[in-house]
Amino acid sequence: MLLFTLKVMNIIGLGPSPVRPVGLVNYGENVCFMNSIIQCLARVPFLVENLTAIA
């Protein structure tokens, strides 16, 4: 019963907060645009799985 309750709490957003990674540092001009694209791509599970498999 406890496991079910914890799963429900996580689904509705009442569970413990996940640790989120720190963003990339912007060095120079227009790097923020590149960093935002890299950070978005890093959150695509299919892409991350395939890149990890070939690395």
FENKA-V570592 format. One record per residue. N is the residue number from 1. RES is the residue in one small letter. SS is DSSP state (2 for helix, 1 for strand, 0 for the rest). OMEGA is omega in radians with two decimals (NA if undefined). D_CENTER is the distance of its C-alpha to the mean C-alpha in Angstrom with 2 decimals. Layout:
# FENKA-V570592
n=N res=RES ss=SS omega=OMEGA d_center=D_CENTER
n=N res=RES ss=SS omega=OMEGA d_center=D_CENTER
This chain:
# FENKA-V570592
n=1 res=m ss=0 omega=-3.12 d_center=29.25
n=2 res=l ss=2 omega=3.14 d_center=26.97
n=3 res=l ss=2 omega=3.10 d_center=24.18
n=4 res=f ss=2 omega=3.14 d_center=24.58
n=5 res=t ss=2 omega=3.13 d_center=24.54
n=6 res=l ss=2 omega=3.11 d_center=21.30
n=7 res=k ss=2 omega=3.13 d_center=19.62
n=8 res=v ss=2 omega=3.14 d_center=21.13
n=9 res=m ss=2 omega=3.11 d_center=20.07
n=10 res=n ss=2 omega=-3.13 d_center=16.38
n=11 res=i ss=2 omega=-3.10 d_center=16.81
n=12 res=i ss=0 omega=3.03 d_center=18.57
n=13 res=g ss=0 omega=3.14 d_center=16.28
n=14 res=l ss=0 omega=-3.13 d_center=18.78
n=15 res=g ss=0 omega=3.12 d_center=17.18
n=16 res=p ss=0 omega=-3.13 d_center=15.78
n=17 res=s ss=0 omega=3.09 d_center=12.85
n=18 res=p ss=0 omega=3.09 d_center=9.70
n=19 res=v ss=0 omega=-3.13 d_center=9.29
n=20 res=r ss=0 omega=-3.14 d_center=6.66
n=21 res=p ss=0 omega=3.10 d_center=7.06
n=22 res=v ss=0 omega=3.12 d_center=9.92
n=23 res=g ss=0 omega=3.12 d_center=10.25
n=24 res=l ss=0 omega=3.14 d_center=12.75
n=25 res=v ss=0 omega=3.12 d_center=16.40
n=26 res=n ss=0 omega=3.09 d_center=18.61
n=27 res=y ss=0 omega=3.06 d_center=21.86
n=28 res=g ss=0 omega=-3.05 d_center=24.55
n=29 res=e ss=0 omega=3.04 d_center=24.98
n=30 res=n ss=0 omega=3.10 d_center=22.55
n=31 res=v ss=2 omega=-3.13 d_center=19.88
n=32 res=c ss=2 omega=3.12 d_center=17.63
n=33 res=f ss=2 omega=3.11 d_center=17.72
n=34 res=m ss=2 omega=3.14 d_center=16.82
n=35 res=n ss=2 omega=-3.14 d_center=13.94
n=36 res=s ss=2 omega=3.10 d_center=12.51
n=37 res=i ss=2 omega=3.12 d_center=13.02
n=38 res=i ss=2 omega=-3.13 d_center=11.50
n=39 res=q ss=2 omega=3.08 d_center=8.19
n=40 res=c ss=2 omega=-3.14 d_center=8.44
n=41 res=l ss=2 omega=-3.14 d_center=9.64
n=42 res=a ss=0 omega=3.13 d_center=7.07
n=43 res=r ss=0 omega=3.11 d_center=4.86
n=44 res=v ss=0 omega=-3.04 d_center=8.36
n=45 res=p ss=2 omega=-3.12 d_center=9.14
n=46 res=f ss=2 omega=-3.13 d_center=12.78
n=47 res=l ss=2 omega=-3.13 d_center=12.59
n=48 res=v ss=2 omega=-3.14 d_center=10.65
n=49 res=e ss=2 omega=-3.11 d_center=13.15
n=50 res=n ss=2 omega=3.10 d_center=16.06
n=51 res=l ss=2 omega=3.10 d_center=15.49
n=52 res=t ss=2 omega=-3.12 d_center=15.14
n=53 res=a ss=2 omega=-3.10 d_center=18.28
n=54 res=i ss=2 omega=-3.12 d_center=20.31
n=55 res=a ss=0 omega=NA d_center=19.39
